[in-house]
Amino acid sequence: MPEIIASQQQSAKHLAARAVMAYRSGFPVALLSATASTEHPSGIVCEWKGQRDSFHNDAKLLRRAFAFVYIGSIVDQAIGDPISDELRKELLSDMSSALDARQTAVDWGLAKAVTETDPFAHAGYKLASRLLRTDRPLIESLARELTSQSTIEGDPLRKWLDANASPLNLDELETSTTY
């Protein structure tokens, strides 16, 4: 039983970090689930590419998309225990999402090849690191909420974040010189 709780907590923290990054970026999250069920898989459902028209800045959108992909893995670096099978699945999904973001940079004409997308990935990693330092208490609180509920759908998640997140200017955080 303690192994199941630890496994859920690992996944919940990883997913909470991704949800907070999505929220701060203005990406709508349709579903956040720490456990799989017959109704839905575990993970996060967020279609960041759908924000392209409202962003009017493909490079900024892509940097934030990489931050959205990487922040969970940055949180996971603090795990001292062996990672759970559920978290391993999330990490594999994150790797696929990172490759998708790289291909999107090429498709949108921001890079000539996937091998030329490192500046976007690096900027996203830096932004994710900065946001983690700023929003760690919010992420931990959301992880506890997710552990208790197992699944949070889009509207209730947005309302929870609206009620619990302190004001933050992501543009300022993105241009900060601190890592």
C-alpha positions as CSV (number, residue, x, y, z in Angstrom):
1,M,0.0,0.0,0.0
2,P,2.7,2.6,0.8
3,E,4.3,1.8,-2.6
4,I,1.0,2.7,-4.3
5,I,0.7,6.0,-2.4
6,A,4.3,6.9,-3.2
7,S,3.7,6.1,-6.9
8,Q,0.6,8.3,-7.0
9,Q,2.5,11.1,-5.3
10,Q,5.3,10.9,-7.8
11,S,2.9,11.1,-10.7
12,A,0.8,13.8,-9.1
13,K,3.8,16.1,-8.5
14,H,5.0,15.6,-12.1
15,L,1.5,16.3,-13.5
16,A,0.8,19.2,-11.2
17,A,4.0,20.9,-12.4
18,R,2.9,20.5,-16.0
19,A,-0.6,21.8,-15.2
20,V,0.8,24.9,-13.4
21,M,3.1,25.6,-16.4
22,A,0.1,25.2,-18.8
23,Y,-2.0,27.5,-16.6
24,R,0.7,30.2,-16.4
25,S,1.2,29.9,-20.2
26,G,-2.5,30.2,-21.0
27,F,-2.8,26.7,-22.3
28,P,-6.1,25.1,-21.5
29,V,-5.9,21.8,-19.7
30,A,-8.9,19.5,-20.4
31,L,-7.9,16.8,-18.0
32,L,-5.4,16.0,-15.3
33,S,-5.3,12.5,-13.9
34,A,-2.8,10.8,-11.6
35,T,-4.4,7.4,-12.1
36,A,-5.8,5.5,-15.1
37,S,-9.3,4.3,-15.1
38,T,-11.7,2.8,-17.6
39,E,-12.9,6.3,-18.4
40,H,-9.5,7.9,-19.1
41,P,-5.8,7.3,-19.1
42,S,-3.5,8.9,-16.5
43,G,-1.7,12.1,-17.6
44,I,-2.5,15.6,-18.8
45,V,-4.6,16.6,-21.8
46,C,-3.5,20.0,-23.1
47,E,-3.5,21.1,-26.7
48,W,-1.0,23.9,-26.7
49,K,-0.8,24.1,-30.5
50,G,-4.4,25.3,-30.5
51,Q,-3.2,28.5,-28.9
52,R,-1.3,29.5,-32.0
53,D,-3.8,32.1,-33.3
54,S,-4.2,33.8,-29.9
55,F,-0.5,33.9,-29.2
56,H,0.5,35.7,-32.5
57,N,4.1,34.7,-31.7
58,D,5.1,31.2,-32.7
59,A,8.6,31.4,-31.1
60,K,7.1,32.4,-27.7
61,L,4.5,29.7,-27.9
62,L,7.1,27.1,-28.7
63,R,9.4,28.2,-25.8
64,R,6.5,27.9,-23.4
65,A,5.5,24.5,-24.9
66,F,9.0,23.2,-24.2
67,A,8.7,24.6,-20.6
68,F,5.4,22.7,-20.3
69,V,7.0,19.5,-21.5
70,Y,10.2,19.8,-19.4
71,I,8.9,21.1,-16.0
72,G,7.7,17.7,-14.8
73,S,11.1,16.1,-15.5
74,I,12.8,18.9,-13.6
75,V,10.5,18.2,-10.6
76,D,11.3,14.5,-10.9
77,Q,15.1,15.1,-10.5
78,A,14.5,15.5,-6.7
79,I,13.0,12.0,-6.3
80,G,15.3,9.9,-4.2
81,D,13.3,6.7,-4.4
82,P,13.1,4.5,-7.5
83,I,10.6,6.0,-10.0
84,S,7.3,4.3,-10.3
85,D,6.0,2.6,-13.5
86,E,3.3,5.3,-13.8
87,L,6.0,8.0,-13.7
88,R,8.1,6.1,-16.2
89,K,5.1,6.2,-18.6
90,E,4.7,10.0,-18.0
91,L,8.4,10.5,-18.8
92,L,8.1,8.5,-22.1
93,S,5.1,10.6,-23.0
94,D,7.1,13.7,-22.2
95,M,9.9,12.5,-24.5
96,S,7.4,12.1,-27.3
97,S,5.9,15.5,-26.6
98,A,9.4,17.1,-26.8
99,L,10.0,15.5,-30.2
100,D,6.6,16.7,-31.3
101,A,7.5,20.3,-30.2
102,R,10.7,20.0,-32.1
103,Q,8.9,18.9,-35.3
104,T,6.4,21.7,-34.8
105,A,9.2,24.2,-34.9
106,V,10.2,22.8,-38.3
107,D,6.6,22.6,-39.5
108,W,6.0,26.3,-38.5
109,G,9.2,27.5,-40.2
110,L,11.1,28.4,-37.0
111,A,13.8,25.9,-37.7
112,K,15.0,24.2,-40.9
113,A,15.5,20.8,-39.1
114,V,14.7,19.2,-35.8
115,T,18.5,19.4,-35.0
116,E,18.2,23.2,-35.1
117,T,15.6,23.4,-32.3
118,D,17.9,23.4,-29.3
119,P,17.6,27.2,-28.7
120,F,13.8,26.7,-28.2
121,A,14.3,23.7,-26.0
122,H,17.0,25.5,-23.9
123,A,14.8,28.6,-23.4
124,G,11.9,26.3,-22.4
125,Y,14.1,24.5,-19.9
126,K,15.2,27.8,-18.3
127,L,11.6,29.1,-18.1
128,A,10.5,25.8,-16.5
129,S,13.3,26.0,-13.9
130,R,12.4,29.6,-13.1
131,L,8.7,28.9,-12.8
132,L,9.5,25.9,-10.5
133,R,11.4,28.1,-8.1
134,T,8.5,30.7,-8.1
135,D,5.5,28.3,-8.0
136,R,6.8,25.3,-6.1
137,P,4.3,25.8,-3.2
138,L,1.5,26.0,-5.8
139,I,2.7,22.9,-7.5
140,E,3.0,21.0,-4.2
141,S,-0.5,22.1,-3.2
142,L,-2.0,21.0,-6.6
143,A,-0.1,17.7,-6.3
144,R,-1.8,17.1,-2.9
145,E,-5.2,18.0,-4.4
146,L,-4.6,15.7,-7.3
147,T,-3.6,12.8,-5.0
148,S,-6.8,13.2,-3.1
149,Q,-9.1,13.5,-6.1
150,S,-7.1,11.3,-8.6
151,T,-8.6,13.3,-11.5
152,I,-9.4,16.9,-12.1
153,E,-11.2,18.1,-15.2
154,G,-10.5,21.3,-17.0
155,D,-13.0,23.8,-15.5
156,P,-12.6,22.7,-11.9
157,L,-8.8,22.7,-12.4
158,R,-8.8,26.3,-13.8
159,K,-11.0,27.5,-11.0
160,W,-8.8,25.8,-8.4
161,L,-5.7,27.5,-10.0
162,D,-7.5,30.8,-10.2
163,A,-8.2,30.6,-6.5
164,N,-4.8,29.4,-5.4
165,A,-2.2,31.0,-7.8
166,S,-0.7,34.3,-6.9
167,P,-0.3,36.9,-9.6
168,L,2.7,36.3,-11.9
169,N,3.9,38.0,-15.1
170,L,5.3,35.1,-17.2
171,D,6.7,37.5,-19.7
172,E,9.0,39.0,-17.0
173,L,9.9,35.6,-15.7
174,E,10.8,34.5,-19.3
175,T,13.2,37.4,-19.8
176,S,14.7,37.2,-16.3
177,T,18.5,36.6,-16.3
178,T,18.3,34.2,-13.3
179,Y,18.2,30.5,-14.0
